[in-house]
Every structure is written in C-alpha cells, then in structure tokens.
C-alpha cells in the first residue's frame, strides 16, 4: 500500500490550556483509531522559512506548514477519507500527498 503525507497547515491556536488539552486528546484518539495505518505519528513543526529560487529567505504565506503525519492507505481516496477525520481541520487545513515509490 502506498504512503501518504498528511500535512497540517496554518490554523488558530486553542485559546486556553483546557482547549489545548482537549485538542490533544482528540488528536491522540484519531491516531489510536488509525492503528497500523500510521507510519509517522503527528509531528509538530515551527519556525519555518521559505527559500526562493534566487536564494532569498522569506516568511511562509497563508498556508504555513505546522506539522505532518505519514499514513498508509489503499488509495488517494482512502487517504483523503482518513484525513477528513483529522482534528486539525477544526483549527486549520490539511493537505494530502502520495509518497512516490512506497508500494
């Protein structure tokens, strides 16, 4: 089965510690439900920069990469259905991309 990167983009931060804790529980539950489909569990990112083709370093645009997971799925359609259940969609967007050469 192919692997897919589930990239977490931008999003608002939970406003309170309680909201943060509840969000983490939802994320952990989602990962647990996926079981062996999870190749790389959710990994948070910060302080990203973009390098332009001319070497200029800039800040990311609206869709700043904030994390990623790698999952295995039967097809892109299956991967999209899995990603549609991701709690990150409550606060931001998710992009799914197939990893080449993992079948």
C-alpha positions as CSV (number, residue, x, y, z in Angstrom):
1,X,0.0,0.0,0.0
2,X,1.2,3.5,-0.7
3,X,2.2,6.0,1.9
4,X,0.7,9.5,2.1
5,X,1.9,12.6,3.8
6,X,-0.8,14.4,5.7
7,X,0.5,18.0,6.1
8,X,-1.1,20.3,8.7
9,X,-1.2,23.9,7.6
10,X,-1.8,27.1,9.5
11,X,-4.6,27.3,12.0
12,X,-5.5,29.1,15.1
13,X,-4.1,28.0,18.4
14,X,-6.5,26.9,21.2
15,X,-7.1,29.8,23.5
16,X,-6.9,28.1,26.8
17,X,-4.9,25.2,28.4
18,X,-8.2,23.3,28.7
19,X,-8.9,23.7,24.9
20,X,-5.3,22.6,24.2
21,X,-5.7,19.5,26.4
22,X,-9.0,18.6,24.7
23,X,-7.5,19.1,21.3
24,X,-4.5,16.8,22.1
25,X,-6.9,14.1,23.4
26,X,-8.9,14.3,20.1
27,X,-5.6,14.0,18.1
28,X,-4.4,11.1,20.2
29,X,-7.8,9.3,19.7
30,X,-7.6,9.9,15.9
31,X,-4.1,8.3,15.8
32,X,-5.1,5.4,18.0
33,X,-8.1,4.7,15.8
34,X,-5.8,4.6,12.7
35,X,-3.6,2.0,14.4
36,X,-1.2,0.4,12.0
37,X,-2.1,2.8,9.2
38,X,0.1,5.4,11.0
39,X,3.7,5.3,9.6
40,X,4.8,8.5,11.3
41,X,2.7,9.9,14.0
42,X,1.7,13.6,14.0
43,X,4.9,15.7,14.2
44,X,4.7,19.4,15.1
45,X,6.9,22.0,13.2
46,X,7.7,25.6,14.0
47,X,9.8,28.5,12.8
48,X,9.6,27.6,9.1
49,X,11.1,29.8,6.3
50,X,10.8,29.7,2.6
51,X,13.9,29.8,0.3
52,X,13.0,31.4,-3.0
53,X,14.7,30.3,-6.3
54,X,17.0,33.3,-6.1
55,X,18.2,32.4,-2.6
56,X,16.0,35.0,-0.8
57,X,14.6,33.7,2.5
58,X,11.1,34.8,3.3
59,X,8.3,34.0,5.7
60,X,5.7,31.4,4.6
61,X,2.4,32.6,3.2
62,X,-1.0,31.9,4.5
63,X,-0.6,28.1,4.5
64,X,2.3,27.8,6.9
65,X,3.3,24.2,7.4
66,X,2.8,23.4,11.1
67,X,3.1,19.6,11.2
68,X,2.8,16.3,9.3
69,X,2.0,12.6,9.6
70,X,2.6,9.8,7.2
71,X,-0.1,7.2,6.8
72,X,-0.6,4.1,4.6
73,X,-3.8,3.8,2.6
74,X,-5.2,1.8,-0.2
75,X,-5.6,4.8,-2.5
76,X,-5.7,8.6,-2.5
77,X,-9.4,8.5,-1.9
78,X,-8.9,6.3,1.2
79,X,-6.2,8.7,2.4
80,X,-8.5,11.7,1.9
81,X,-11.3,10.0,3.9
82,X,-8.8,9.3,6.7
83,X,-7.6,12.9,6.6
84,X,-11.1,14.3,6.7
85,X,-11.4,12.8,10.2
86,X,-8.2,14.7,11.4
87,X,-8.9,17.0,14.3
88,X,-6.5,19.6,12.8
89,X,-9.4,20.5,10.5
90,X,-11.0,22.1,13.5
91,X,-8.3,24.8,13.5
92,X,-6.6,24.8,10.1
93,X,-6.3,23.0,6.8
94,X,-4.8,19.6,5.8
95,X,-3.0,18.7,2.5
96,X,-2.6,15.1,1.5
97,X,0.2,13.9,-0.9
98,X,1.2,10.5,-2.1
99,X,4.8,9.5,-1.4
100,X,6.4,8.2,-4.5
101,X,7.8,4.7,-4.6
102,X,6.4,3.2,-1.4
103,X,4.2,0.5,-2.9
